[in-house]
Amino acid sequence: MPAAEGPLVVGVDSSTQSTKALVVDAATGSVVASGQAPHTVTTGPGRESDPEQWFDALCTALAACGPAAHEAAAVAVGGQQHGLVTLDAHGRPVRPALLWNDVRSAAQAQALVARLGGGKEWAERVGSVPGPSFTVTKWAWLSEHEPDAARATAAVRLPHDYLTERLTGVGTTDRSDASGTGWWASATESYDEDILAMVGLDPARLSRVVGPGEVAGTVRGGIELPFSPGTLVAPGMGDNAAAALGLGLRPGAAVLSLGTSGTVYAVARRRPADPTGTVAGFADARGEWLPLACTLNCTLAVDRVAALLSLDREAVEPGGGLTLLPYLDGERTPDLPHASGLLHGLRHDTTPGQLLQAAYDGAVHSLLNALDLVLEEDADRAEPLLLIGGGARGRAWQETVRRLTGRPVQVPRARELVALGAAAQAAGLLTGEDPAAVARRWGTAEGPVLDAAPRDEAALARMTGVLSDAAPLLGRAPRN
């Protein structure tokens, strides 16, 4: 291990598919060790994962980091948002966690929105209108469909909360992840007891919300991780807030994240409250806000189309006048949880490469519909879009975003931004700095800027028209 200039910190990214751990020099941002281990996600009627597998993956990832992890002075966990983790009185999972992309609670989401008085009331109280991704709807589904599991639940946690609690022995969360539950009131920054009563959830079952810059706890003794007992544990955060922190994001800069899900977000000074539900009014990890729109179908959906066509994911071709809306898992933006993929405009002379390009276009189009909504009015819309996530370095993704936005695109060189954001939060505990300032000092957002391309208005209009015409069919619930 090379000599570090400052203390070492660990940043963890527990995502849908895997857990990654980075050991980072707090002074320079250099990654001195890293490790990764996969998770298993069901692909049956819903999307579920065993939380104990997340902890096993964390152990494996940290073991791969070698002795550097043992020298760390602080650790923070970033994790996938919204997931419902139910624990019994002994802290063991009652059942597998319901993940963010499990849309079985669509009916409960609609019912809850109506019971509280509509989208405007939800947005004013919690900053967001809950869809089936939100934790509150998953709890309502569990209570209705698995009442024995709900009764056996002594504690409700989010994915990052679960791992943090395994480290400290104390149930804590942070404002960014709490803001994605649907039961945390962003106006008062406290749990909304009326909403909790509406879904039959005792607030005593929930984690304590730890504020920015506070210590969540210390690593307890007797656990099988290479941390020294007493190592500081930061509050952690949801994955999107962690990536924003990892970029050192300033208000006004927009991010497009291309991963299993697609997201578009920006840091805002004013609390967002979109009554349409297109933009989720999340909190960030620093005391400001992170208005965000999310799509369920992004890189995995496009890769699936490439696999069906037996093409490399970069083998796109222009032209064809084709529209493909790749809603393979239902969709969150637009709000079509029961939708499936839709293909329009197929002709004899359509090539496989044109069909693949249409899948890219459809995935990006869903994100761009919300781009202006997440930016505050005074934001500079000529600034480069920050392109991150697993797809960000793909040429086809880059060119599709440039062509459909007409804006320059910047691709940060730093990888694993969620884990880096968690590491920056851990470093901030040690130095007293703003974690975003730590990330900027590390230069995490630096990278090549791709010039703007002419905006493809014809493709945008075509996709908007097809979506509008097909909306009644796309929104139809599946037959039993």
Helices and strands as residue ranges (DSSP letters): E 8-14, E 18-25, E 31-38, E 48-49, H 51-64, H 67-70, E 74-79, E 85-87, E 97-98, H 106-115, H 119-126, H 135-145, H 147-152, E 155-157, H 159-168, E 172-174, H 175-178, E 184-185, E 190-191, H 193-198, G 203-205, E 208-210, E 217-218, E 232-233, E 237-238, H 239-246, E 254-258, E 262-266, E 280-283, E 289-295, H 299-308, E 323-325, E 342-344, H 352-368, H 371-374, E 385-388, H 395-405, E 409-410, H 417-431, H 435-442, E 449-450, H 457-474
